[in-house]
Amino acid sequence: MRCPQCGSENCTEPDDIGDVTCITCGYVFDQDEGEDVKLWQLHTTNA
């Protein structure tokens, strides 16, 4: 899982509601957000 905030892959496993915590910067994000970072950035750049 990659953190959308700092780009680190040093993240916890998703908890029971799908939240992932980045150990590097402390950012909490949804597991779908982490998996789709590159696709999402690409999509919003071209929009």
DSSP file (Angstrom, degrees, kcal/mol; ACC not computed):
  #  RESIDUE AA STRUCTURE BP1 BP2  ACC     N-H-->O    O-->H-N    N-H-->O    O-->H-N    TCO  KAPPA ALPHA  PHI   PSI    X-CA   Y-CA   Z-CA
    1    1 A M              0   0    0      0, 0.0     2,-0.5     0, 0.0    10,-0.2   0.000 360.0 360.0 360.0 134.7    0.0    0.0    0.0
    2    2 A R        -     0   0    0     32,-0.4     7,-0.2     8,-0.1    35,-0.2  -0.902 360.0-121.8-109.7 134.1    1.4    3.4   -0.9
    3    3 A C     >  -     0   0    0      5,-3.1     4,-1.9    -2,-0.5     7,-0.0  -0.571  10.9-152.1 -72.7 125.7    0.5    6.5    1.1
    4    4 A P  T  4 S+     0   0    0      0, 0.0    -1,-0.1     0, 0.0    30,-0.0   0.668  93.2  54.4 -71.1 -14.5   -1.1    9.2   -1.0
    5    5 A Q  T  4 S+     0   0    0      3,-0.1    -2,-0.0    22,-0.1    -3,-0.0   0.931 130.6   3.1 -84.0 -50.5    0.3   11.9    1.3
    6    6 A C  T  4 S-     0   0    0      2,-0.1    -1,-0.0    21,-0.1    -4,-0.0   0.508  90.9-119.3-119.1  -8.0    4.0   11.1    1.3
    7    7 A G     <  +     0   0    0     -4,-1.9     2,-0.1     1,-0.3     0, 0.0   0.478  62.6 143.6  84.6   1.0    4.4    8.2   -1.1
    8    8 A S        -     0   0    0      1,-0.1    -5,-3.1    -6,-0.1    -1,-0.3  -0.441  45.6-154.1 -75.1 147.9    5.8    5.8    1.5
    9    9 A E        +     0   0    0     -7,-0.2     2,-1.7    -2,-0.1    -1,-0.1   0.252  67.5 108.4-100.5  11.4    4.9    2.2    1.3
   10   10 A N        +     0   0    0     -7,-0.0    13,-2.5    12,-0.0    14,-0.8  -0.580  52.8 136.9 -87.5  75.0    5.5    1.8    5.1
   11   11 A C  B     -A   22   0A   0     -2,-1.7    11,-0.2    11,-0.3     2,-0.0  -0.833  54.2-110.1-124.9 157.9    1.8    1.5    6.0
   12   12 A T        -     0   0    0      9,-2.7     3,-0.1    -2,-0.3    -1,-0.1  -0.298  44.2 -92.2 -75.5 167.1   -0.3   -0.7    8.3
   13   13 A E        -     0   0    0      1,-0.1     8,-0.2     7,-0.1    -1,-0.1  -0.514  56.5 -87.0 -72.7 150.7   -2.7   -3.3    7.0
   14   14 A P        -     0   0    0      0, 0.0     6,-0.2     0, 0.0    -1,-0.1  -0.326  46.2-135.3 -58.0 139.2   -6.2   -2.1    6.5
   15   15 A D    >   -     0   0    0      4,-2.0     3,-2.0    -3,-0.1     5,-0.0  -0.097  41.5 -72.7 -84.7-168.2   -8.3   -2.3    9.6
   16   16 A D  T 3  S+     0   0    0      1,-0.3    -1,-0.1     2,-0.1     0, 0.0   0.680 135.7  43.0 -67.0 -16.4  -11.9   -3.6    9.8
   17   17 A I  T 3  S-     0   0    0      2,-0.1    -1,-0.3     0, 0.0     0, 0.0   0.265 122.0-102.6-108.9  11.0  -13.3   -0.5    8.1
   18   18 A G  S <  S+     0   0    0     -3,-2.0    13,-2.6     1,-0.3     2,-0.4   0.612  70.7 146.2  85.8  12.4  -10.6   -0.3    5.5
   19   19 A D  E     -B   30   0B   0     11,-0.2    -4,-2.0    12,-0.1     2,-0.4  -0.687  29.3-162.9 -86.3 136.6   -8.5    2.5    7.0
   20   20 A V  E     -B   29   0B   0      9,-3.6     9,-2.8    -2,-0.4     2,-0.5  -0.942   5.3-149.9-117.2 138.4   -4.8    2.3    6.5
   21   21 A T  E     -B   28   0B   0     -2,-0.4    -9,-2.7    -8,-0.2     2,-0.6  -0.927  13.5-133.5-109.9 131.4   -2.3    4.4    8.6
   22   22 A C  B  >  -A   11   0A   0      5,-3.0     4,-1.9    -2,-0.5   -11,-0.3  -0.722  10.0-159.4 -80.8 122.3    1.0    5.5    7.1
   23   23 A I  T  4 S+     0   0    0    -13,-2.5   -12,-0.2    -2,-0.6    -1,-0.2   0.812  87.8  55.3 -71.3 -29.4    3.8    4.7    9.6
   24   24 A T  T  4 S+     0   0    0    -14,-0.8    -1,-0.2     1,-0.1   -13,-0.1   0.948 129.3   7.4 -70.7 -50.2    6.1    7.3    8.0
   25   25 A C  T  4 S-     0   0    0      2,-0.1    -2,-0.2   -17,-0.1    -1,-0.1   0.526  93.7-119.9-115.0  -7.5    3.9   10.4    8.2
   26   26 A G     <  +     0   0    0     -4,-1.9     2,-0.2     1,-0.3    -3,-0.1   0.507  57.1 152.6  84.2   3.1    0.9    9.3   10.2
   27   27 A Y        -     0   0    0     -6,-0.1    -5,-3.0     1,-0.0     2,-0.5  -0.460  34.3-147.7 -69.6 137.1   -1.6   10.0    7.5
   28   28 A V  E     +B   21   0B   0     -7,-0.2     2,-0.3    -2,-0.2    -7,-0.2  -0.925  27.7 161.4-108.6 129.1   -4.8    7.9    7.6
   29   29 A F  E     -B   20   0B   0     -9,-2.8    -9,-3.6    -2,-0.5     2,-0.2  -0.935  42.4 -92.9-143.2 163.4   -6.4    7.0    4.3
   30   30 A D  E >>  -B   19   0B   0     -2,-0.3     4,-1.9   -11,-0.2     3,-0.5  -0.535  35.0-122.9 -77.1 144.3   -8.9    4.5    2.8
   31   31 A Q  H 3> S+     0   0    0    -13,-2.6     4,-2.0     1,-0.3     5,-0.2   0.834 113.0  55.0 -59.8 -32.3   -7.3    1.4    1.3
   32   32 A D  H 3> S+     0   0    0      1,-0.2     4,-1.8     2,-0.2    -1,-0.3   0.876 105.7  52.9 -67.1 -36.1   -9.0    2.1   -2.0
   33   33 A E  H <4 S+     0   0    0     -3,-0.5     4,-0.2     1,-0.2    -2,-0.2   0.907 109.7  48.5 -63.7 -42.5   -7.3    5.6   -2.0
   34   34 A G  H >< S+     0   0    0     -4,-1.9     3,-0.7     1,-0.2   -32,-0.4   0.892 113.0  46.3 -66.0 -39.9   -3.9    4.0   -1.4
   35   35 A E  H 3< S+     0   0    0     -4,-2.0     3,-0.2     1,-0.2     4,-0.2   0.806 116.6  44.2 -72.7 -28.9   -4.3    1.4   -4.2
   36   36 A D  T 3X S+     0   0    0     -4,-1.8     4,-3.0     1,-0.2     5,-0.3   0.202  76.0 114.1-104.0  16.0   -5.6    3.9   -6.7
   37   37 A V  H <> S+     0   0    0     -3,-0.7     4,-2.6    -4,-0.2     5,-0.2   0.929  80.8  41.7 -54.7 -53.0   -3.2    6.8   -6.2
   38   38 A K  H  > S+     0   0    0     -3,-0.2     4,-2.4    -4,-0.2    -1,-0.2   0.920 117.3  46.7 -65.2 -44.2   -1.5    6.7   -9.5
   39   39 A L  H  > S+     0   0    0     -4,-0.2     4,-2.5     1,-0.2    -1,-0.2   0.908 113.8  49.5 -62.6 -41.4   -4.6    6.1  -11.5
   40   40 A W  H  X S+     0   0    0     -4,-3.0     4,-2.5     2,-0.2     5,-0.2   0.916 111.3  47.8 -65.1 -44.1   -6.4    8.8   -9.7
   41   41 A Q  H  X S+     0   0    0     -4,-2.6     4,-2.0    -5,-0.3    -1,-0.2   0.910 112.9  49.3 -63.5 -41.9   -3.6   11.3  -10.2
   42   42 A L  H  X S+     0   0    0     -4,-2.4     4,-1.7    -5,-0.2    -2,-0.2   0.921 112.2  48.5 -61.4 -45.0   -3.5   10.5  -13.9
   43   43 A H  H  X S+     0   0    0     -4,-2.5     4,-0.9     1,-0.2    -2,-0.2   0.911 113.2  45.4 -64.4 -44.3   -7.2   10.8  -14.2
   44   44 A T  H  < S+     0   0    0     -4,-2.5    -1,-0.2     1,-0.2    -2,-0.2   0.818 109.7  55.9 -72.7 -29.1   -7.4   14.2  -12.5
   45   45 A T  H  < S+     0   0    0     -4,-2.0    -1,-0.2    -5,-0.2    -2,-0.2   0.886 112.9  41.4 -67.4 -37.9   -4.4   15.6  -14.4
   46   46 A N  H  <        0   0    0     -4,-1.7    -1,-0.2     1,-0.2    -2,-0.2   0.598 360.0 360.0 -85.8 -11.6   -6.1   14.8  -17.8
   47   47 A A     <        0   0    0     -4,-0.9    -1,-0.2    -5,-0.1    -2,-0.1   0.503 360.0 360.0 -70.7 360.0   -9.6   16.0  -16.7
